[in-house]
Structures are given as C-alpha cells and as structure tokens.
Amino acid sequence: MNQSPIEVRRTRCVGSVSMACVLLAAAAFACGDEDSDSEAPDGGGGTADGGGVDAAAQTGAGDLVTEAVLAKCPAATTLIQTTDWPSCLAGKRLVGVEPFSNKPCELRVGDDGDFSYLIDGEVAITVPERSQWGTATGYYQNDASVGPRIFLASVSPQYSYAAAKAQVTSVDISIFRLAGQTDKVEVEYLDETQNRQTYNCTLGEI
C-alpha cells in the first residue's frame, strides 16, 4: 500500500539506530497511550557538576519555545546526525507537566549546550556547557514541508562528574503538533548509584 507524504515523513530514519529514531517510529505507530519511563524517586536526579542554566534565569513568556522559534531553526526533512541543534534553542524553555506527579516541569536550554531540567521550579539535574563535554552524539529533524511540523532533537553528551552525583546521558525533545501525539521532553540519566532513570515532561501547546 502506498504511503502518504506525511506517513513517509513520519517513519523515515537515516543513520544508525538512535533514541530520536525510536521516538519517531513509536510516534508513527503509537496506539494513543502515553507511555513514559518511571519517574525518578525524590532526590534521584541531583545536579550534575559543571554549571547548567541558572534556575533564576529568564522565566517570562518571551523565552518559551514556540512555532515561530522552531521555524527559525534549520530545516531537516529527515533525521540527521548533529550535536549543534541546541544553538537554535539557546535561551529558550520548554514547559509542561510531569505525567505522574502532575508537577510543573521545564527544560531550559543555555547558550553553550548546557541544559537544566526543573521540577516545580527547582533544578533537578543539569548538563554542563559544551566545553566540558568529551564525545557526544546527537540527532535532529525539523520538517514542516508537508503538514504540521515535526521537531525531533536528541543529544547524548559524555562529561566528567563528581562521585555520588547524577549524570545526564541523553536529552530528547519530541514535538509533532498533531492530534493524538504527545509532545514531550525526556531526560535520561544515571543516578547517584549508577541506576538508569528518566525524567518525563509532557509539554503544553507549542
């Protein structure tokens, strides 16, 4: 059976298997339920060494990620490998609600690859600036050429961190602007005991 341009655009992945690719495939074939990895226990995230966005940084509506912000980011009709995408969201915030606790959550993107994830206004975990990364991998798609915009972005930085501190292993953003699809942020990390955990934030309207 022939696929429509939108179906082709939703399900095509390039390069090696990645979290972003998995997100794309899952969204294309989802049954409509909102799955998410279990939320970390209180205090599980902590803060990673190396800075991150100041929790008291911009909090006005003007720094929210909107359709206009996404439209200014480079277009990419298929997933490409890159770690440069945070630059187009620098100084912006993605806000929503955690699916289990119903607490406000947000991802703040800094000016140099740094991130902060906040729960109920408090910093839960951070990623340091790019200058402190070692190797990193990332994937990116930003396509509004056929139908509603699809924006997928993932980065997995490796960096040094102190013992008994949590370390982010991946930041993933999935925005589809489609009815029945959940726009979300996922922050995967290793907690203080090196157990893998995930923060989930279901985004509001973009």
Secondary structure, 3 states (H helix, E strand, C coil): CCCCHHHHHHHCCCCCCCHHHHHHHHHHCCCCCCCCCCCCCCCCCCCCCCCCCCCCCCCCHHHECCHHHHHHCCCEEEEEECCCHHHHHCCCEEEEECCCCCCEEEEEECCCCCEEEEECCEEEEEECCHHHEEEEEEEEEEECCCCCCEEEEEEEEEECCCCCCCEEEEEEEEECCCCCCCCEEEEEEECCCCCEEEEEEEECCC
